Amino acid sequence: MLDVFSEFERGVIRARTRAALAMKKARGERVGGVPFGKRLADDGRSLVSCPSEAETVALALELSREGLPLRGIAARLASAGHVARSGRPFGPQPVATMLRAA
């Protein structure tokens, strides 16, 4: 019986969390991390374009439209000197995440 109540409680918590995040998003507040190509504005809430990262995103999109696979895009970004925020070259998964967010 306790398992049933625990499962119900998890469902209620999940629904409340989703509703709260949807409200924040509807008000234009940041939800989640800062996507590559954007940066946090001085107000600490809104996102603004980051020119150097936006250039990387534009190049990745262009290479994607040319039909290059994710590994190829990552290699081309590295050869052009574009790196992730960590300072390391992009891998295929971060490139996929960047393209999905663009």
DSSP file (Angstrom, degrees, kcal/mol; ACC not computed):
  #  RESIDUE AA STRUCTURE BP1 BP2  ACC     N-H-->O    O-->H-N    N-H-->O    O-->H-N    TCO  KAPPA ALPHA  PHI   PSI    X-CA   Y-CA   Z-CA
    1    1 A M     >        0   0    0      0, 0.0     4,-1.8     0, 0.0     5,-0.2   0.000 360.0 360.0 360.0 -37.2    0.0    0.0    0.0
    2    2 A L  H  >  +     0   0    0      1,-0.2     4,-2.5     2,-0.2     5,-0.2   0.858 360.0  57.6 -63.7 -34.1    2.9    2.4    0.8
    3    3 A D  H  > S+     0   0    0      2,-0.2     4,-2.4     1,-0.2    -1,-0.2   0.892 104.2  51.7 -63.0 -38.7    4.2    1.8   -2.7
    4    4 A V  H  > S+     0   0    0      2,-0.2     4,-2.3     1,-0.2    -1,-0.2   0.929 111.8  45.8 -63.7 -45.5    1.0    3.0   -4.2
    5    5 A F  H  X S+     0   0    0     -4,-1.8     4,-2.6     2,-0.2    -2,-0.2   0.883 111.9  52.2 -65.7 -37.8    1.0    6.2   -2.2
    6    6 A S  H  X S+     0   0    0     -4,-2.5     4,-2.3     2,-0.2    -2,-0.2   0.917 110.3  47.8 -63.6 -42.9    4.7    6.8   -3.0
    7    7 A E  H  X S+     0   0    0     -4,-2.4     4,-2.0     2,-0.2    -2,-0.2   0.909 112.1  49.8 -65.2 -41.3    4.0    6.4   -6.7
    8    8 A F  H  X S+     0   0    0     -4,-2.3     4,-2.2     1,-0.2    -2,-0.2   0.926 110.4  50.3 -61.1 -45.3    1.1    8.8   -6.5
    9    9 A E  H  X S+     0   0    0     -4,-2.6     4,-2.5     1,-0.2    -2,-0.2   0.891 108.2  52.3 -62.7 -40.8    3.2   11.3   -4.6
   10   10 A R  H  X S+     0   0    0     -4,-2.3     4,-2.6     1,-0.2    -1,-0.2   0.901 109.2  51.0 -61.0 -40.2    5.9   11.1   -7.3
   11   11 A G  H  X S+     0   0    0     -4,-2.0     4,-2.3     2,-0.2    -2,-0.2   0.900 110.0  48.8 -63.7 -41.0    3.3   11.8   -9.9
   12   12 A V  H  X S+     0   0    0     -4,-2.2     4,-2.4     2,-0.2    -2,-0.2   0.922 112.6  47.8 -64.5 -44.4    2.0   14.8   -8.0
   13   13 A I  H  X S+     0   0    0     -4,-2.5     4,-2.5     1,-0.2    -2,-0.2   0.918 111.2  51.1 -62.2 -43.8    5.5   16.2   -7.6
   14   14 A R  H  X S+     0   0    0     -4,-2.6     4,-2.4     1,-0.2    -1,-0.2   0.917 111.0  48.3 -60.2 -44.5    6.3   15.6  -11.3
   15   15 A A  H  X S+     0   0    0     -4,-2.3     4,-2.3     1,-0.2    -1,-0.2   0.906 112.0  48.7 -64.6 -42.3    3.1   17.5  -12.3
   16   16 A R  H  X S+     0   0    0     -4,-2.4     4,-2.5     2,-0.2    -1,-0.2   0.908 111.7  49.7 -63.8 -41.9    3.8   20.5  -10.0
   17   17 A T  H  X S+     0   0    0     -4,-2.5     4,-2.4     2,-0.2     5,-0.2   0.931 111.5  48.0 -63.8 -45.7    7.4   20.7  -11.3
   18   18 A R  H  X S+     0   0    0     -4,-2.4     4,-2.3     1,-0.2    -1,-0.2   0.908 112.3  49.6 -61.2 -42.0    6.3   20.7  -14.9
   19   19 A A  H  X S+     0   0    0     -4,-2.3     4,-2.1     2,-0.2    -1,-0.2   0.911 111.0  49.3 -64.1 -42.6    3.6   23.3  -14.3
   20   20 A A  H  X S+     0   0    0     -4,-2.5     4,-2.1     1,-0.2    -2,-0.2   0.913 112.4  47.3 -64.2 -42.7    6.1   25.6  -12.5
   21   21 A L  H  X S+     0   0    0     -4,-2.4     4,-2.4     1,-0.2    -1,-0.2   0.883 110.5  52.7 -66.6 -37.6    8.6   25.3  -15.3
   22   22 A A  H  X S+     0   0    0     -4,-2.3     4,-2.3    -5,-0.2    -1,-0.2   0.893 109.0  50.1 -64.2 -39.2    5.9   26.0  -17.9
   23   23 A M  H  X S+     0   0    0     -4,-2.1     4,-1.7     2,-0.2    -2,-0.2   0.916 110.5  49.2 -65.0 -43.0    4.9   29.1  -16.0
   24   24 A K  H  <>S+     0   0    0     -4,-2.1     5,-2.5     1,-0.2     4,-0.3   0.927 112.5  48.0 -60.9 -44.1    8.5   30.3  -15.9
   25   25 A K  H ><5S+     0   0    0     -4,-2.4     3,-1.3     1,-0.2    -1,-0.2   0.895 108.8  53.6 -64.7 -40.0    8.9   29.7  -19.6
   26   26 A A  H 3<5S+     0   0    0     -4,-2.3    -1,-0.2     1,-0.3    -2,-0.2   0.829 106.9  52.3 -64.0 -32.0    5.6   31.5  -20.4
   27   27 A R  T 3<5S-     0   0    0     -4,-1.7    -1,-0.3    -5,-0.1    -2,-0.2   0.487 121.2-110.0 -81.7  -2.7    6.9   34.6  -18.4
   28   28 A G  T < 5S+     0   0    0     -3,-1.3    -3,-0.2    -4,-0.3     2,-0.1   0.617  70.1 144.2  85.5  12.5   10.1   34.5  -20.5
   29   29 A E      < -     0   0    0     -5,-2.5    -1,-0.3    -6,-0.2     2,-0.2  -0.472  58.4 -92.5 -83.2 158.0   12.3   33.4  -17.7
   30   30 A R        -     0   0    0     15,-0.5     2,-0.4    -2,-0.1    -1,-0.1  -0.481  38.7-171.6 -71.9 135.3   15.2   31.1  -18.2
   31   31 A V        -     0   0    0     -2,-0.2     2,-0.2     2,-0.2   -10,-0.0  -0.986  56.1 -14.8-128.1 119.4   14.5   27.4  -17.7
   32   32 A G  S    S-     0   0    0     -2,-0.4    -2,-0.0     2,-0.0     2,-0.0  -0.508 105.6 -19.0  89.7-159.9   17.5   25.1  -17.6
   33   33 A G  S    S-     0   0    0     -2,-0.2    -2,-0.2     1,-0.1     0, 0.0  -0.168  71.5 -93.6 -80.1 174.5   21.0   25.8  -18.8
   34   34 A V        -     0   0    0     -4,-0.1    -1,-0.1     4,-0.1     3,-0.1  -0.818  45.0-128.4 -90.7 117.6   22.2   28.5  -21.1
   35   35 A P    >   -     0   0    0      0, 0.0     3,-1.9     0, 0.0     2,-0.1  -0.272  30.9 -92.7 -66.8 152.4   22.3   27.2  -24.7
   36   36 A F  T 3  S+     0   0    0      1,-0.3     3,-0.1    17,-0.0    48,-0.0  -0.445 115.7  38.5 -63.8 133.9   25.5   27.5  -26.7
   37   37 A G  T 3  S+     0   0    0      1,-0.5    13,-2.2    -2,-0.1     2,-0.3   0.229 109.1  75.0 104.7 -10.1   25.3   30.8  -28.7
   38   38 A K  E <   -A   49   0A   0     -3,-1.9    -1,-0.5    11,-0.3     2,-0.3  -0.830  58.7-163.8-125.0 165.1   23.6   32.7  -25.9
   39   39 A R  E     -A   48   0A   0      9,-2.5     9,-2.7    -2,-0.3     2,-0.3  -0.967  34.4 -91.2-144.2 161.0   24.8   34.1  -22.6
   40   40 A L  E     -A   47   0A   0     -2,-0.3     7,-0.2     7,-0.2     6,-0.0  -0.559  44.0-128.1 -74.4 131.7   23.1   35.3  -19.5
   41   41 A A    >   -     0   0    0      5,-3.1     3,-1.8    -2,-0.3    -1,-0.1  -0.173  30.1 -96.1 -72.6 171.8   22.2   39.0  -19.6
   42   42 A D  T 3  S+     0   0    0      1,-0.3    -1,-0.1     2,-0.1    -2,-0.1   0.754 121.9  65.7 -62.2 -25.4   23.2   41.5  -16.8
   43   43 A D  T 3  S-     0   0    0      1,-0.1    -1,-0.3     3,-0.1    -3,-0.0   0.628 104.9-129.3 -74.1 -10.6   19.8   41.1  -15.2
   44   44 A G  S <  S+     0   0    0     -3,-1.8    -2,-0.1     2,-0.2    -1,-0.1   0.523  91.4  66.2  78.8   4.9   20.6   37.4  -14.5
   45   45 A R  S    S+     0   0    0      1,-0.1   -15,-0.5   -16,-0.1     2,-0.1   0.701  84.0  62.3-123.7 -44.2   17.4   36.2  -16.1
   46   46 A S  S    S-     0   0    0    -17,-0.1    -5,-3.1   -16,-0.1     2,-0.4  -0.452  70.8-125.7 -93.3 163.6   17.2   36.8  -19.8
   47   47 A L  E     -A   40   0A   0     -7,-0.2     2,-0.3    -2,-0.1    -7,-0.2  -0.854  22.1-173.6-108.5 141.6   19.4   35.5  -22.5
   48   48 A V  E     -A   39   0A   0     -9,-2.7    -9,-2.5    -2,-0.4     2,-0.1  -0.903  35.7 -89.3-127.8 159.6   21.3   37.5  -25.1
   49   49 A S  E     -A   38   0A   0     -2,-0.3   -11,-0.3   -11,-0.2   -12,-0.0  -0.422  28.1-147.3 -70.1 140.3   23.2   36.5  -28.2
   50   50 A C     >  -     0   0    0    -13,-2.2     4,-3.0     1,-0.1     5,-0.3  -0.942   9.7-151.8-106.8 110.1   27.0   35.8  -27.7
   51   51 A P  H  > S+     0   0    0      0, 0.0     4,-1.7     0, 0.0    -1,-0.1   0.854  91.0  47.5 -55.4 -43.3   28.6   36.8  -31.0
   52   52 A S  H  > S+     0   0    0      1,-0.2     4,-1.2     2,-0.2    -2,-0.0   0.911 117.5  42.1 -68.0 -40.1   31.6   34.4  -30.9
   53   53 A E  H  > S+     0   0    0     -3,-0.2     4,-2.3     1,-0.2    -1,-0.2   0.856 110.0  57.8 -73.1 -34.0   29.4   31.4  -30.0
   54   54 A A  H  X S+     0   0    0     -4,-3.0     4,-2.5     1,-0.2    -1,-0.2   0.856 103.0  54.8 -63.8 -33.6   26.7   32.5  -32.5
   55   55 A E  H  X S+     0   0    0     -4,-1.7     4,-2.1    -5,-0.3    -1,-0.2   0.902 108.0  48.8 -64.0 -40.8   29.4   32.3  -35.2
   56   56 A T  H  X S+     0   0    0     -4,-1.2     4,-2.4     2,-0.2    -2,-0.2   0.913 111.6  49.1 -64.4 -43.5   30.2   28.7  -34.2
   57   57 A V  H  X S+     0   0    0     -4,-2.3     4,-2.5     2,-0.2    -2,-0.2   0.910 110.0  51.7 -63.5 -42.6   26.5   27.8  -34.2
   58   58 A A  H  X S+     0   0    0     -4,-2.5     4,-2.3     1,-0.2    -1,-0.2   0.905 110.8  47.7 -61.5 -42.4   26.1   29.4  -37.7
   59   59 A L  H  X S+     0   0    0     -4,-2.1     4,-2.6     2,-0.2    -1,-0.2   0.915 111.2  50.7 -65.2 -42.3   29.0   27.4  -39.1
   60   60 A A  H  X S+     0   0    0     -4,-2.4     4,-2.1     1,-0.2    -2,-0.2   0.904 111.1  48.7 -62.4 -41.3   27.7   24.2  -37.5
   61   61 A L  H  X S+     0   0    0     -4,-2.5     4,-2.3     2,-0.2    -1,-0.2   0.909 110.9  50.4 -64.0 -41.9   24.2   24.8  -39.1
   62   62 A E  H  X S+     0   0    0     -4,-2.3     4,-1.3     1,-0.2    -2,-0.2   0.926 111.9  46.9 -61.7 -45.4   25.8   25.5  -42.5
   63   63 A L  H  <>S+     0   0    0     -4,-2.6     5,-1.9     1,-0.2     4,-0.2   0.850 110.7  53.4 -66.2 -33.7   27.9   22.3  -42.3
   64   64 A S  H ><5S+     0   0    0     -4,-2.1     3,-1.6     1,-0.2    -1,-0.2   0.904 105.8  52.6 -66.3 -41.5   24.8   20.3  -41.2
   65   65 A R  H 3<5S+     0   0    0     -4,-2.3    -1,-0.2     1,-0.3    -2,-0.2   0.793 102.2  60.3 -64.9 -27.2   22.8   21.7  -44.2
   66   66 A E  T 3<5S-     0   0    0     -4,-1.3    -1,-0.3    -5,-0.2    -2,-0.2   0.566 121.7-109.7 -75.8  -7.7   25.6   20.4  -46.5
   67   67 A G  T < 5 +     0   0    0     -3,-1.6    -3,-0.2     1,-0.3    -2,-0.1   0.599  62.4 156.5  92.7  12.0   24.9   16.9  -45.2
   68   68 A L      < -     0   0    0     -5,-1.9    -1,-0.3     1,-0.1    -2,-0.0  -0.489  43.2-117.9 -70.7 138.2   28.1   16.5  -43.1
   69   69 A P     >  -     0   0    0      0, 0.0     4,-2.5     0, 0.0     5,-0.2  -0.259  30.7-100.5 -70.6 167.1   27.7   13.9  -40.2
   70   70 A L  H  > S+     0   0    0      1,-0.2     4,-2.6     2,-0.2     5,-0.2   0.887 123.8  51.2 -58.1 -42.5   28.1   15.1  -36.6
   71   71 A R  H  > S+     0   0    0      1,-0.2     4,-2.2     2,-0.2    -1,-0.2   0.888 110.6  49.9 -62.9 -37.6   31.7   13.8  -36.4
   72   72 A G  H  > S+     0   0    0      2,-0.2     4,-2.5     1,-0.2    -2,-0.2   0.896 110.4  49.3 -66.3 -40.6   32.5   15.7  -39.6
   73   73 A I  H  X S+     0   0    0     -4,-2.5     4,-2.6     2,-0.2    -2,-0.2   0.929 111.1  49.9 -63.4 -44.8   31.0   18.9  -38.2
   74   74 A A  H  X S+     0   0    0     -4,-2.6     4,-2.1     1,-0.2    16,-0.3   0.906 111.8  48.5 -60.1 -42.1   32.9   18.5  -35.0
   75   75 A A  H  X S+     0   0    0     -4,-2.2     4,-2.5     2,-0.2    -1,-0.2   0.909 111.8  48.7 -65.8 -42.0   36.2   17.9  -36.9
   76   76 A R  H  X S+     0   0    0     -4,-2.5     4,-1.6     2,-0.2    -2,-0.2   0.891 110.6  51.1 -66.1 -38.8   35.5   21.0  -39.1
   77   77 A L  H  <>S+     0   0    0     -4,-2.6     5,-2.7     1,-0.2     4,-0.3   0.917 111.5  48.2 -62.7 -42.1   34.8   23.2  -36.1
   78   78 A A  H ><5S+     0   0    0     -4,-2.1     3,-1.3     1,-0.2    -2,-0.2   0.912 110.3  50.7 -64.2 -42.5   38.0   22.0  -34.4
   79   79 A S  H 3<5S+     0   0    0     -4,-2.5    -1,-0.2     1,-0.3    -2,-0.2   0.783 108.8  52.6 -68.6 -24.8   40.0   22.7  -37.6
   80   80 A A  T 3<5S-     0   0    0     -4,-1.6    -1,-0.3    -5,-0.2    -2,-0.2   0.470 122.2-108.1 -87.3  -1.6   38.5   26.2  -37.8
   81   81 A G  T < 5S+     0   0    0     -3,-1.3     2,-0.4    -4,-0.3    -3,-0.2   0.572  70.1 143.5  90.3   9.5   39.5   26.9  -34.2
   82   82 A H      < +     0   0    0     -5,-2.7     8,-0.5    -6,-0.2     2,-0.3  -0.707  24.1 178.3 -85.6 131.3   36.1   26.7  -32.6
   83   83 A V        -     0   0    0     -2,-0.4   -27,-0.1     6,-0.2     5,-0.1  -0.869  29.3-102.6-128.9 162.9   36.0   25.1  -29.2
   84   84 A A    >   -     0   0    0      4,-2.9     3,-1.9    -2,-0.3    -1,-0.1  -0.157  47.7 -92.3 -72.7 174.8   33.3   24.5  -26.5
   85   85 A R  T 3  S+     0   0    0      1,-0.3    -1,-0.1     2,-0.1    -2,-0.0   0.777 127.0  61.9 -61.9 -25.0   33.0   26.6  -23.4
   86   86 A S  T 3  S-     0   0    0      2,-0.2    -1,-0.3     1,-0.1    -2,-0.0   0.626 116.8-114.3 -75.3 -12.0   35.3   24.2  -21.6
   87   87 A G  S <  S+     0   0    0     -3,-1.9    -2,-0.1     1,-0.4    -1,-0.1   0.380  81.8 113.8  92.7  -3.9   38.1   25.1  -24.1
   88   88 A R  S    S-     0   0    0      1,-0.1    -4,-2.9    -5,-0.1    -1,-0.4  -0.610  76.2 -90.2 -96.7 160.3   38.1   21.6  -25.6
   89   89 A P        -     0   0    0      0, 0.0    -6,-0.2     0, 0.0    -1,-0.1  -0.279  49.2 -98.3 -65.0 155.0   37.0   20.6  -29.1
   90   90 A F        -     0   0    0     -8,-0.5   -12,-0.1   -16,-0.3   -13,-0.0  -0.426  33.4-152.2 -71.0 147.2   33.4   19.7  -29.8
   91   91 A G     >  -     0   0    0     -2,-0.1     4,-1.6     1,-0.0     5,-0.1  -0.603  34.8 -94.8-106.6 176.6   32.4   16.1  -29.9
   92   92 A P  H  > S+     0   0    0      0, 0.0     4,-2.3     0, 0.0     5,-0.1   0.890 120.4  52.6 -62.0 -40.9   29.4   14.7  -31.9
   93   93 A Q  H  > S+     0   0    0      1,-0.2     4,-2.4     2,-0.2     5,-0.2   0.934 109.1  47.0 -66.7 -46.1   27.0   14.8  -29.0
   94   94 A P  H  > S+     0   0    0      0, 0.0     4,-2.4     0, 0.0    -1,-0.2   0.864 111.5  53.3 -62.0 -32.2   27.5   18.4  -28.1
   95   95 A V  H  X S+     0   0    0     -4,-1.6     4,-2.5     2,-0.2    -2,-0.2   0.922 108.6  49.3 -65.4 -42.7   27.2   19.3  -31.8
   96   96 A A  H  X S+     0   0    0     -4,-2.3     4,-2.1     2,-0.2    -1,-0.2   0.909 111.8  48.5 -62.3 -42.2   23.9   17.5  -31.9
   97   97 A T  H  X S+     0   0    0     -4,-2.4     4,-1.9     2,-0.2    -1,-0.2   0.908 111.3  50.5 -63.6 -42.3   22.7   19.4  -28.8
   98   98 A M  H  X S+     0   0    0     -4,-2.4     4,-1.1     1,-0.2    -2,-0.2   0.910 111.4  47.7 -62.5 -43.2   23.8   22.7  -30.4
   99   99 A L  H  < S+     0   0    0     -4,-2.5    -1,-0.2     1,-0.2    -2,-0.2   0.869 110.0  52.3 -68.9 -36.3   22.0   22.0  -33.6
  100  100 A R  H  < S+     0   0    0     -4,-2.1    -1,-0.2     1,-0.2    -2,-0.2   0.881 111.6  46.8 -64.6 -38.2   18.8   21.0  -31.8
  101  101 A A  H  <        0   0    0     -4,-1.9    -1,-0.2     1,-0.2    -2,-0.2   0.700 360.0 360.0 -78.1 -20.0   18.8   24.2  -29.8
  102  102 A A     <        0   0    0     -4,-1.1    -1,-0.2    -5,-0.2    -2,-0.2   0.485 360.0 360.0 -76.1 360.0   19.5   26.4  -32.8
